[in-house]
Amino acid sequence: QQLCLQDYVMFFLTLFIGDRKSETYGLQWSDISLEQGYIDIIHSLDENGNLQPTKEGKQTRFKITHKLVLLLRVWKTKQCQQLTATGINLTPQQFVFTYTNARGQVNQPVNPFYLNNRLKTIRSGTLS
């Protein structure tokens, strides 16, 4: 099976900018300028799903490549379609990466182990 688009974009973004996973998890669409091609890392997501300042309390702006801009545009469009289908409107405060938890609750912030768990499924060959 193939990696889903959200996971592909999350892996690509995390590897490209080299941030902490918690900072990727905490990204909101308001932190990204697709028009000007940059991402501002200004917060992270803690283990309870709450936004916190970054570990060192600093804000960092990353210039992103055209390919990453295109990937993020495609993901934003798909995410908007998925959320709209469940009655949720995408806002600037929308987390870039979310999931549906085991209780069926949609649009939940990813948990601290999300990328690690996805990497394990890739290694074991059991992507879902």
C-alpha positions in Angstrom: 0.0 0.0 0.0 1.0 3.6 -0.4 1.7 6.3 2.1 -1.3 8.7 2.4 -0.8 12.3 1.2 -0.9 13.9 4.7 1.8 11.5 5.9 3.9 12.1 2.8 3.7 15.9 3.2 4.4 15.6 6.9 7.5 13.5 6.3 8.8 15.7 3.5 8.2 18.9 5.5 9.9 17.6 8.6 12.9 16.4 6.7 13.1 19.5 4.6 13.1 22.1 7.5 14.7 19.8 10.1 12.4 21.0 12.9 11.2 19.0 15.9 8.3 16.7 15.3 6.3 18.7 17.9 6.8 21.8 15.9 5.5 20.2 12.7 2.5 18.9 14.7 1.8 22.4 15.9 1.8 24.0 12.5 -1.4 25.9 11.6 -2.2 27.2 8.2 -1.7 30.8 9.5 2.0 29.8 10.0 2.5 29.1 6.3 2.6 31.6 3.4 2.1 29.6 0.2 2.2 32.9 -1.8 5.5 34.0 -0.5 7.0 30.6 0.1 7.8 30.5 3.8 6.9 28.7 7.1 7.1 30.3 10.5 7.8 27.9 13.4 6.4 29.8 16.4 5.0 27.0 18.6 4.9 23.3 19.2 2.2 20.8 20.2 2.6 19.2 23.6 1.6 15.6 24.5 -1.9 16.8 25.5 -2.5 18.5 22.1 -2.0 22.1 23.4 0.0 24.7 21.6 3.2 25.8 23.5 6.1 28.1 22.6 8.9 26.2 20.8 11.4 24.4 23.1 13.8 27.3 23.0 11.1 29.9 22.8 12.3 31.3 19.5 10.5 31.9 16.2 12.1 30.7 13.0 11.2 31.5 9.4 12.1 28.9 6.7 12.0 29.6 3.0 10.5 26.6 1.3 11.0 25.2 -2.1 8.5 25.4 -5.0 8.0 21.6 -4.7 7.1 21.9 -1.0 4.7 24.8 -1.8 3.0 22.7 -4.4 2.7 19.7 -2.0 1.3 22.0 0.7 -1.3 23.5 -1.7 -2.4 20.0 -2.8 -2.7 18.9 0.9 -4.5 22.1 1.9 -7.1 21.5 -0.8 -7.6 17.8 0.1 -7.8 18.6 3.8 -10.4 21.3 3.1 -12.5 18.8 1.1 -12.2 16.2 3.9 -13.1 18.6 6.6 -16.0 20.2 4.6 -17.4 16.7 4.1 -17.6 16.4 7.9 -19.1 19.9 8.4 -15.9 21.6 9.5 -14.7 24.8 7.8 -11.0 25.2 7.4 -9.8 28.4 9.2 -6.3 29.9 9.5 -6.0 28.3 13.0 -6.6 24.9 11.5 -3.8 22.5 12.3 -2.0 21.4 9.1 -1.8 17.8 10.2 -4.7 16.0 12.0 -6.2 12.6 12.3 -9.3 10.7 13.3 -8.8 9.0 16.6 -9.9 5.5 17.6 -13.2 6.9 19.0 -14.0 8.3 15.5 -13.4 12.0 16.5 -12.2 13.8 13.4 -9.7 16.7 13.1 -7.7 15.8 16.2 -4.2 17.1 16.6 -1.7 14.3 15.9 -0.3 12.7 19.0 3.4 12.8 19.9 4.1 9.3 18.6 2.3 9.8 15.2 5.4 10.0 13.0 7.2 7.2 14.9 4.2 4.9 14.6 4.0 5.7 10.8 7.7 4.9 10.4 7.2 1.6 12.1 4.3 0.7 9.8 6.5 1.6 6.8 9.4 -0.5 8.0 7.1 -3.5 8.7 5.3 -3.1 5.4 1.9 -2.8 6.9 0.8 0.7 5.8 -2.9 1.4 6.2 
